[in-house]
Amino acid sequence: MKKIIFTLLLITFAGVAFAQTPRKLSKSTSSLNKSDQVLQDSLSQGRTLKSKGVKNLDAKITDYLIITKQRDTTYLDTTLTINKEYKFNYLRRDNFGLMPFANVGQSYNSLTYNFENSNLIPGFGAKAKHFNYMDADDINSFHVPTPLTELYFKTAFTQGQQLDAFFTTNTSKQLNASIGYKGMRSLGFYQNSLTSTGNLRIRASYKTKDRRYIVNTHFTSQDIFNQENGGLVDSNIPFFESGDDDFKERGVLEVNFEDAENLLLGKRFYLNQSYDVVRPKDSISSNKIQLAHVMMLEDKIYTYDQTSANKEFFGEAFQSSNINDRTELEQFTNQLQLNYSNATIGNLQFNATHNNYNYGYNRIVLINQTVIPNRLKGDILSVGGKYNKNYKGFNLNGEVGLNVSGEFEGNYISGSASYQLNKDLAVLANINHSSTAPDFNTLLYQSDYKNYNWRNQFNNIKTQQLIFKLQSNKYANLTLDLSTVNDYVYFAKDQNEAVKAFQNNDVITYLKIKLQKEIRYNNFRLDNTILYQTVQDNSNTLNVPQLVTRNTLYYSNHVFKKAMFLQTGIIFNYFTTYNMDDYDPLLSEFYTQNQQELGGFPRLDFFVNAKIRQTRIFLKAEHFNAAFTGRNYYSAPNHPFRDFTVRFGLVWNFFL
């Protein structure tokens, strides 16, 4: 209650927030700094909506602005491109490098990793449930000349569907509000694999007429529910792989258990506001001083429930029935910023952040004469800064953060420089260093299962990362990422076959090279994305496939006297065999295993997509090669990937 009262007081009296004013809209669509958002790609500028039924006949597509948390600005894109095909999925983003499970709404096995980290406090954990969780960075701001609606629909498996409905409007040039809800329910093909998720977001932004004061705020409420079955029992794996007609109905295959479910709940209130203390008096004067304030209150709850204890799968339990595990985290963050802008110096920010965290449980556990505490709570004070400058064609960026008090030590530093060599070719170099504590659930965990109780004292995970990017539509898009990781924390089974958290004291060297190139001939396209990876790790704690590839051959053209735009083709996905991570449904985490190699199977999808006015229609035959290329396709050990299925959906924009 004190925090709620304090929040209301801050909203009432604070006069400070966003660190930067919105950037001008870039005419180039190949900038390396552009965010990969749901609605932003490319669209010819100047196109009006006079023939689309818009009341404001002077409104243009380029007037429907999307503003990210980083203040990057782009506009609504209603085109149909191959990138839209890649993003037409449950996550609504390109899922290259992720291996989905059989049912939509379940987790994804990661085929590649990014070790960039600017978090100064531990994460919550339960990472397998966070792929569809919307963080504060995922909530965009908008500015629209007329009310805008977007509807996303896609079929699910057996029973259910996916829907993402979004509406935004400007009641005036100063005030914008939006509301969206993303809901999904899917029964799935296997026993006890029902999924149900919901993501509600409500957002508002306001700026005074002179733009001296700007405020953005949002509220999110999210729930991600999964029935868990532990995968197929070992004795039924041959039945799945045989292709026998008696087992094509996947519900007849035996799973490890049918009475378990887990749930992630999250609620967040976010406020970001700014006030220009000193503003440029004219176009020549460029000195600007701005005060800013960012506040966030977020609660997360993770539960695992099971009707009866499964000793064969998880080990001994304190009780034989009604397993009810519950983990909570309450985090309250306040950041004050001082921003200074000058034509000579650039954009400079100093910030100070206070984090209050309260993670844990409502009991103390005594097991094997060891006391497992119930809480990790405290306060962390950190300081940091940011820098941005455009100098003779170079875009220079830097960021630094350091914990100065509190139980957890942490620091990070990041710097990047990009340069546009010509209209087609851009290069970027980025270096990152971080030292951060591992997730809370690796440090402290409690469960009704005895094996899942621990209190660990781990060192900080230290990472160094060097990234080089080359972006060219004419030649190729190339990314080189070299990372070293010290004191890597991971999950694995111990000598008693129990999944626990461990720390690798060896140095891990991780190199990945990603190449993307689209080849065009008349109306035919061949889009290629190839990822090469190698890991040097004496302990074999970080496993990735050496090669991941996606190749799309498709035809694209207008038909029916240009009344419809059509795209149709075949997508080929493949990754080489490797020791794929296994999945633990109790922790909702993936863990390292080195006994079984999986992968090496192709996935072929045939798609037909069409665009009519502002409506994009998607039809896909997924994994149509399942019956004739071998039934050895898995998302994780004992977790088969989905069989051949046909799905369809659409994305529809309304302009009022």
C-alpha positions in Angstrom: 0.0 0.0 0.0 2.9 2.4 0.8 4.2 1.8 -2.7 0.8 2.5 -4.3 0.5 5.8 -2.4 4.1 6.7 -3.3 3.3 5.9 -6.9 0.2 8.3 -6.9 2.3 11.0 -5.3 4.9 10.7 -8.0 2.3 10.8 -10.7 0.8 13.9 -9.1 3.9 16.0 -8.5 6.6 14.7 -10.8 7.5 16.8 -13.8 10.1 14.7 -15.4 10.5 11.7 -17.8 11.6 10.7 -21.3 15.3 11.1 -22.0 15.0 12.1 -25.6 12.6 13.9 -27.9 11.3 11.9 -30.9 13.8 11.6 -33.7 12.9 12.8 -37.1 11.6 10.2 -39.5 14.5 8.7 -41.5 14.0 8.5 -45.3 16.3 5.4 -45.4 14.8 2.1 -44.6 18.2 0.4 -44.2 19.3 2.1 -40.9 21.0 -0.3 -38.6 19.4 1.4 -35.6 15.8 0.6 -36.5 13.9 -1.7 -34.2 12.3 -4.9 -35.4 8.7 -4.1 -34.5 5.5 -5.8 -35.5 4.3 -2.9 -37.7 7.4 -1.4 -39.0 9.1 -2.3 -42.3 9.0 -0.1 -45.4 6.3 1.7 -47.2 6.4 4.2 -50.0 6.1 7.7 -48.6 3.4 10.2 -49.6 0.7 7.6 -50.2 -2.7 8.9 -49.2 -5.7 7.1 -47.9 -8.3 9.0 -50.0 -9.5 5.8 -51.6 -9.5 3.7 -48.5 -12.5 5.2 -46.7 -10.6 7.5 -44.4 -12.6 10.5 -43.1 -9.5 12.7 -43.1 -8.7 12.8 -46.8 -5.4 14.5 -46.2 -4.1 11.7 -44.0 -1.1 9.7 -45.3 0.2 6.3 -44.3 3.4 8.1 -43.2 1.3 10.1 -40.7 0.5 7.0 -38.6 3.6 7.1 -36.4 4.9 4.3 -34.2 7.4 5.4 -31.5 9.5 2.9 -29.6 10.7 3.2 -26.0 14.1 4.2 -27.4 12.3 7.0 -29.2 12.9 5.6 -32.7 10.0 6.6 -34.9 8.6 4.9 -38.0 5.2 4.6 -39.5 2.5 2.0 -40.2 3.3 -0.6 -42.9 0.4 -2.3 -44.7 2.5 -3.8 -47.4 2.9 -7.6 -47.9 6.6 -8.7 -47.9 8.3 -11.9 -47.1 9.2 -10.5 -43.7 5.5 -10.3 -42.9 5.3 -14.0 -43.6 8.1 -14.6 -41.1 6.3 -12.5 -38.5 2.9 -14.1 -38.9 3.1 -16.3 -35.9 2.2 -16.5 -32.3 5.1 -14.3 -31.2 4.4 -11.8 -34.0 8.1 -11.5 -34.7 10.6 -13.3 -36.8 11.3 -16.6 -34.9 14.4 -17.6 -36.9 16.7 -19.4 -34.4 13.7 -20.7 -32.3 12.4 -24.3 -32.5 8.6 -24.3 -31.6 7.0 -27.1 -29.6 4.1 -29.1 -31.0 1.3 -26.9 -29.7 1.1 -23.1 -30.4 1.5 -21.2 -27.1 4.0 -23.7 -25.8 7.7 -22.8 -25.4 10.6 -22.6 -27.9 13.9 -24.3 -27.8 16.7 -21.8 -28.5 19.0 -22.6 -31.4 21.1 -19.5 -30.9 21.9 -17.1 -28.1 22.7 -13.4 -27.6 24.8 -12.6 -24.5 24.3 -8.8 -24.5 23.0 -7.9 -21.0 22.3 -4.5 -19.5 20.3 -5.7 -16.5 21.8 -4.8 -13.1 19.6 -7.0 -11.0 18.7 -10.7 -11.4 15.9 -11.8 -13.7 12.8 -13.7 -12.4 13.6 -17.0 -14.1 11.1 -19.4 -15.7 12.6 -18.3 -19.0 10.7 -20.9 -21.0 7.5 -19.0 -20.3 8.8 -15.6 -21.2 8.9 -15.8 -25.0 5.4 -14.3 -25.3 5.8 -12.1 -22.2 5.7 -8.4 -23.2 8.4 -6.3 -21.4 8.3 -2.5 -21.1 10.5 -2.2 -24.2 7.8 -4.0 -26.2 5.1 -1.4 -25.6 5.1 1.3 -28.3 3.7 4.8 -28.4 1.6 6.1 -31.3 0.5 9.3 -33.0 -2.3 8.9 -35.6 -4.3 11.4 -37.6 -7.4 9.2 -37.5 -8.4 6.2 -35.2 -6.5 3.0 -36.2 -7.5 -0.6 -35.6 -5.5 -3.7 -36.3 -6.9 -7.2 -36.1 -4.7 -10.3 -36.2 -6.3 -13.8 -36.4 -4.8 -17.2 -36.9 -6.1 -20.7 -36.4 -4.7 -23.0 -33.7 -4.5 -26.8 -33.3 -7.6 -29.1 -32.8 -9.6 -26.5 -30.9 -9.0 -22.8 -30.4 -7.6 -19.8 -32.2 -5.3 -16.8 -31.8 -6.5 -13.2 -31.8 -4.6 -9.9 -31.4 -6.9 -6.8 -31.4 -5.5 -3.3 -31.1 -7.0 0.2 -31.2 -5.4 3.6 -30.9 -6.6 7.1 -31.4 -5.5 10.7 -30.9 -8.3 12.7 -29.2 -6.1 15.7 -29.9 -2.6 16.4 -31.2 -1.4 16.2 -27.6 -3.2 13.1 -26.3 -3.0 9.5 -27.7 -4.5 6.4 -26.1 -4.4 2.8 -27.1 -5.7 -0.6 -25.9 -4.8 -4.0 -27.1 -5.5 -7.6 -26.2 -3.6 -10.7 -27.5 -5.4 -13.9 -26.6 -4.8 -17.5 -27.6 -6.2 -20.9 -26.7 -5.2 -24.2 -28.3 -6.0 -27.8 -27.3 -3.1 -29.4 -29.2 -2.7 -32.9 -30.5 -1.1 -34.7 -27.5 -2.6 -35.5 -24.1 -2.6 -32.7 -21.5 -1.1 -30.1 -23.8 -3.7 -27.3 -23.6 -2.4 -23.7 -23.8 -4.1 -20.5 -23.0 -2.5 -17.0 -22.9 -3.6 -13.4 -22.6 -1.7 -10.1 -23.0 -3.6 -7.0 -22.1 -2.0 -3.6 -22.6 -3.4 -0.2 -22.0 -1.4 2.9 -22.9 -1.6 6.7 -23.0 0.7 9.5 -23.9 0.4 13.3 -23.6 2.5 16.3 -24.5 1.9 19.9 -24.0 1.4 22.2 -27.0 4.9 23.5 -26.7 6.2 19.9 -26.2 8.0 21.0 -23.1 6.3 18.2 -21.0 5.8 14.7 -22.3 4.4 11.7 -20.4 3.9 8.1 -21.5 2.4 5.5 -19.3 1.1 1.9 -19.7 -0.5 -0.9 -17.8 -0.1 -4.6 -18.7 -1.7 -7.7 -17.4 -0.5 -11.0 -18.7 -1.2 -14.7 -18.1 0.6 -17.6 -19.8 -1.0 -21.0 -18.9 0.2 -24.4 -20.1 -0.8 -28.0 -19.3 2.4 -30.0 -19.0 2.8 -33.7 -19.8 6.6 -34.2 -19.5 6.8 -35.5 -23.1 6.3 -39.0 -24.4 7.4 -41.9 -22.3 10.5 -43.7 -23.7 8.5 -46.8 -24.6 6.3 -44.8 -27.0 9.1 -43.1 -28.9 9.2 -46.0 -31.5 5.5 -45.8 -32.0 5.8 -42.1 -32.8 8.6 -42.6 -35.3 7.1 -45.7 -36.9 4.5 -43.9 -38.9 2.0 -46.6 -38.1 -1.6 -45.6 -38.8 -2.6 -46.7 -35.4 -0.6 -43.9 -33.8 -1.3 -41.1 -36.3 -3.9 -39.9 -33.8 -1.3 -38.4 -31.4 -3.7 -38.5 -28.4 -3.2 -42.3 -28.1 0.5 -41.9 -27.3 1.4 -42.2 -23.6 2.9 -39.2 -21.9 4.8 -39.0 -18.6 1.9 -37.4 -16.7 -1.5 -35.9 -17.3 -2.2 -33.9 -14.2 0.3 -31.0 -14.2 0.0 -27.4 -15.3 2.1 -24.2 -14.8 1.1 -20.5 -15.0 3.0 -17.2 -15.3 1.1 -14.1 -14.2 2.5 -10.6 -14.6 1.1 -7.1 -13.9 3.1 -3.9 -14.6 2.5 -0.2 -14.2 4.9 2.0 -16.1 5.4 5.8 -16.2 7.9 7.8 -18.2 7.8 11.6 -18.2 10.1 14.5 -19.1 10.3 18.2 -18.7 12.5 20.6 -20.7 14.1 22.9 -18.2 16.2 24.8 -20.8 15.1 24.8 -24.4 16.8 26.3 -27.5 15.6 29.8 -28.1 16.1 29.5 -31.9 17.4 27.2 -34.5 21.0 28.4 -34.0 21.0 27.8 -30.3 21.1 24.1 -29.5 21.7 23.9 -25.7 19.0 21.8 -24.1 18.6 20.6 -20.5 15.9 18.1 -19.7 14.9 16.3 -16.5 13.3 12.9 -16.8 11.8 10.3 -14.5 11.0 6.6 -15.2 9.0 4.5 -12.8 7.9 0.9 -13.0 6.1 -1.4 -10.6 5.9 -5.0 -11.7 4.6 -8.1 -10.0 5.2 -11.7 -11.3 3.9 -15.0 -10.0 4.9 -18.4 -11.3 3.0 -21.5 -10.2 3.3 -25.3 -10.8 0.4 -27.5 -9.8 0.1 -31.3 -10.0 -2.7 -33.5 -8.6 -0.3 -36.3 -7.5 3.4 -36.4 -7.0 5.4 -38.1 -9.8 8.4 -39.6 -8.1 9.7 -41.3 -11.3 10.0 -38.0 -13.1 10.9 -35.4 -10.3 11.9 -37.6 -7.4 10.6 -37.7 -3.8 8.1 -35.2 -2.6 7.1 -33.8 0.8 3.6 -35.0 0.1 2.0 -37.5 -2.2 -0.7 -35.3 -3.6 -1.7 -31.7 -4.4 1.7 -30.3 -5.4 1.4 -26.5 -5.3 4.5 -24.5 -6.0 4.3 -20.7 -6.0 7.1 -18.2 -6.7 6.6 -14.4 -6.4 8.6 -11.3 -7.4 7.7 -7.7 -6.7 10.0 -5.1 -8.2 9.7 -1.4 -7.8 12.0 0.9 -9.9 12.6 4.6 -10.0 15.1 6.3 -12.3 16.0 10.0 -12.4 17.7 11.4 -15.5 19.5 14.6 -16.4 19.8 15.0 -20.2 21.9 17.6 -21.9 22.0 18.2 -25.7 24.4 20.3 -27.6 25.3 20.5 -31.3 29.0 20.2 -30.5 28.9 17.7 -27.7 25.9 15.6 -28.7 23.3 14.0 -26.4 24.4 13.2 -22.9 22.5 11.5 -20.1 23.3 10.9 -16.4 20.9 8.7 -14.4 20.5 7.3 -10.9 18.2 4.3 -10.3 16.7 2.8 -7.2 15.5 -0.8 -7.3 13.5 -2.5 -4.6 13.0 -6.2 -5.0 11.2 -8.9 -3.0 11.5 -12.4 -4.4 10.6 -15.7 -2.8 8.2 -17.8 -0.8 6.0 -17.8 2.3 7.8 -20.6 4.2 11.3 -21.7 5.3 12.3 -25.3 4.2 14.4 -27.6 6.3 15.8 -30.5 4.2 18.8 -32.7 5.0 19.6 -30.5 8.0 19.9 -27.5 5.6 17.7 -24.5 6.0 16.4 -23.0 2.7 15.4 -19.4 3.4 12.2 -18.0 2.0 13.2 -14.5 0.7 15.7 -12.5 -1.3 14.8 -8.9 -0.8 16.6 -5.6 -0.6 17.4 -2.3 -2.3 19.9 -1.6 -5.0 21.2 1.9 -6.0 22.9 2.2 -9.4 24.2 5.1 -11.5 24.8 5.2 -15.2 24.9 7.3 -18.4 24.2 7.4 -22.1 25.8 9.2 -25.0 24.8 9.8 -28.6 26.5 11.9 -31.3 26.4 12.1 -35.1 29.8 13.1 -36.3 30.9 13.4 -39.9 28.6 10.5 -41.0 29.3 8.4 -37.9 26.6 7.6 -35.4 28.3 7.1 -32.0 26.4 5.5 -29.0 27.6 4.6 -25.5 25.9 3.3 -22.3 27.2 2.5 -18.9 25.7 1.3 -15.6 27.0 0.4 -12.2 25.5 -0.8 -8.9 26.9 1.3 -6.1 25.0 -0.2 -3.1 23.0 -3.3 -2.4 23.5 -7.1 -2.1 24.1 -7.7 -5.8 27.1 -6.2 -7.6 26.8 -5.5 -11.2 28.0 -3.3 -14.1 27.9 -3.0 -17.8 29.4 -0.9 -20.6 28.4 -0.7 -24.2 29.6 1.3 -27.2 28.8 1.3 -30.9 29.6 3.2 -34.0 27.8 3.0 -37.3 28.5 4.6 -40.7 26.5 4.9 -43.8 29.1 4.5 -46.6 26.5 5.1 -49.4 22.8 4.7 -50.0 23.1 1.0 -50.0 25.9 0.1 -47.7 26.1 0.6 -43.9 28.5 -0.8 -41.3 28.3 -1.0 -37.5 30.7 -2.1 -34.8 29.5 -2.8 -31.2 31.4 -3.8 -28.0 29.7 -4.9 -24.8 30.9 -5.9 -21.4 28.7 -6.9 -18.4 28.9 -8.5 -15.0 25.5 -9.4 -13.6 24.0 -11.8 -11.1 22.2 -14.9 -12.4 18.4 -15.3 -12.3 16.7 -15.4 -8.9 15.5 -19.0 -9.5 19.1 -20.2 -9.8 19.9 -18.6 -6.4 16.8 -19.6 -4.4 14.1 -22.1 -5.2 11.5 -24.0 -3.2 9.2 -26.8 -4.2 7.1 -29.6 -2.8 9.5 -31.9 -4.6 12.6 -32.3 -2.4 15.1 -32.2 -5.3 13.9 -28.7 -6.2 15.0 -26.8 -3.1 18.3 -24.9 -3.0 20.0 -21.7 -1.9 23.1 -21.1 -4.1 25.9 -18.5 -3.8 27.0 -18.0 -7.4 29.5 -15.5 -8.8 28.4 -12.9 -11.3 28.1 -14.0 -15.0 30.7 -12.0 -16.9 30.4 -11.5 -20.7 32.4 -9.7 -23.3 30.8 -9.3 -26.8 32.1 -7.9 -30.1 29.6 -7.4 -32.9 30.3 -6.3 -36.5 27.4 -5.8 -39.0 27.4 -5.0 -42.7 24.1 -4.2 -44.3 23.5 -4.0 -48.0 20.6 -4.8 -50.2 22.9 -5.2 -53.2 25.5 -7.5 -51.6 24.3 -9.1 -48.4 23.5 -8.5 -44.7 26.3 -9.9 -42.6 26.6 -10.2 -38.8 29.6 -11.4 -36.9 29.2 -12.0 -33.1 32.1 -13.1 -30.9 31.3 -13.6 -27.2 33.2 -14.9 -24.2 31.4 -15.9 -21.0 32.9 -16.5 -17.6 31.0 -18.2 -14.7 28.1 -19.3 -16.9 25.1 -20.4 -14.9 22.9 -23.2 -16.3 20.5 -26.0 -15.4 21.5 -29.7 -15.7 20.9 -33.0 -14.1 23.1 -34.1 -11.2 24.3 -37.6 -10.4 20.8 -38.4 -8.9 19.1 -37.4 -12.2 17.7 -34.3 -10.5 17.6 -31.0 -12.4 19.5 -28.3 -10.5 21.4 -25.0 -11.2 25.2 -25.1 -11.7 28.0 -22.7 -12.5 30.6 -23.3 -15.1 34.0 -21.9 -14.0 35.6 -22.4 -17.4 35.7 -19.7 -20.1 33.2 -20.2 -22.9 34.0 -18.8 -26.3 31.0 -18.5 -28.7 31.2 -17.4 -32.3 28.3 -16.9 -34.7 28.1 -15.6 -38.2 24.8 -14.8 -39.8 24.4 -14.1 -43.5 21.2 -12.9 -45.2 20.7 -12.3 -48.9 17.7 -12.2 -51.2 18.3 -13.0 -54.9 15.7 -11.7 -57.4 14.9 -12.7 -61.0 11.8 -11.1 -62.5 9.0 -11.9 -60.1 10.8 -14.8 -58.4 12.7 -14.4 -55.2 15.1 -16.6 -53.2 15.6 -15.3 -49.6 18.4 -17.0 -47.7 19.3 -16.8 -44.1 22.3 -18.9 -42.9 23.7 -19.0 -39.4 27.0 -20.6 -38.5 28.0 -21.2 -34.9 30.8 -22.7 -32.9 31.4 -23.1 -29.2 34.6 -23.8 -27.2 33.5 -25.1 -23.8 35.4 -27.8 -22.1 32.4 -28.6 -19.9 29.8 -28.8 -22.7 27.3 -26.6 -20.9 26.4 -24.5 -23.9 25.1 -26.5 -26.8 24.0 -25.1 -30.2 23.7 -26.5 -33.7 26.6 -25.7 -36.0 24.4 -24.6 -38.8 20.9 -23.1 -38.9 19.3 -22.2 -42.3 16.1 -20.8 -43.7 15.7 -20.6 -47.5 12.5 -19.3 -49.1 11.7 -19.6 -52.8 8.7 -17.6 -53.7 6.8 -15.8 -56.5 5.5 -12.2 -56.0 3.3 -10.2 -58.3 0.0 -8.3 -58.7 -3.0 -10.2 -60.1 -6.6 -9.5 -61.2 -5.7 -6.2 -62.8 -3.6 -5.2 -59.7 -6.6 -5.7 -57.4 -4.7 -8.2 -55.4 -1.0 -8.6 -54.5 0.0 -12.3 -54.3 3.0 -14.1 -52.8 3.4 -17.9 -52.9 6.3 -20.2 -52.3 8.1 -22.8 -50.2 10.1 -22.2 -46.9 12.9 -24.6 -46.0 14.1 -24.8 -42.4 16.9 -26.9 -41.2 19.5 -27.2 -38.3 22.3 -29.7 -37.9 22.2 -32.4 -35.2 23.4 -31.4 -31.7 22.8 -32.2 -28.0 19.5 -30.3 -27.9 18.5 -28.9 -24.5 15.8 -30.8 -22.6 12.8 -29.2 -21.0 11.8 -29.2 -17.3 8.1 -28.3 -16.8 8.4 -27.8 -13.1 11.0 -25.0 -13.4 9.8 -24.0 -16.9 13.4 -23.9 -17.9 15.5 -25.7 -20.5 18.5 -27.6 -19.2 21.7 -29.0 -20.7 22.0 -32.6 -21.7 24.8 -34.4 -23.5 23.4 -37.9 -24.0 21.1 -37.5 -27.0 21.6 -35.7 -30.3 18.6 -34.4 -32.1 18.0 -32.2 -35.2 19.1 -32.8 -38.8 15.5 -32.9 -40.1 14.1 -30.6 -42.8 10.9 -28.6 -42.3 9.1 -27.6 -45.5 6.2 -25.1 -45.5 4.1 -24.1 -48.5 2.4 -20.7 -48.3 0.0 -18.6 -50.3 -0.4 -15.0 -49.1 -2.4 -12.2 -50.6 -3.0 -8.5 -49.9 -6.3 -6.7 -50.8 -6.4 -3.1 -49.7 -5.3 -3.0 -46.1 -6.0 -6.8 -45.5 -3.2 -9.4 -45.6 -4.4 -13.0 -45.9 -2.1 -15.9 -45.0 -2.5 -19.6 -45.8 0.2 -22.2 -45.1 0.6 -25.9 -45.3 3.1 -26.4 -42.4 5.7 -29.2 -42.4 4.1 -30.9 -45.4 7.1 -33.2 -45.7 6.5 -34.9 -42.4 5.2 -38.1 -43.9 8.0 -38.7 -46.4 11.3 -37.4 -44.8 11.3 -39.5 -41.6 9.5 -39.0 -38.3 12.5 -38.0 -36.3 11.5 -34.4 -35.7 11.7 -33.2 -32.1 11.6 -29.8 -30.3 13.3 -31.3 -27.3 14.1 -34.8 -26.1 10.8 -36.8 -25.9 8.9 -33.7 -27.2 7.9 -34.3 -30.9 7.4 -31.4 -33.2 4.1 -30.9 -34.9 2.9 -33.0 -37.8 1.7 -31.8 -41.2 -1.2 -29.3 -40.7 -2.9 -26.5 -42.7 -3.5 -23.1 -41.0 -4.7 -19.7 -42.2 -5.3 -16.2 -40.8 -5.2 -12.5 -41.6 -4.1 -9.1 -40.5 -6.6 -6.3 -41.1 -6.1 -2.6 -40.6 -9.1 -0.2 -40.3 -8.8 3.6 -40.7 -11.8 5.5 -39.4 
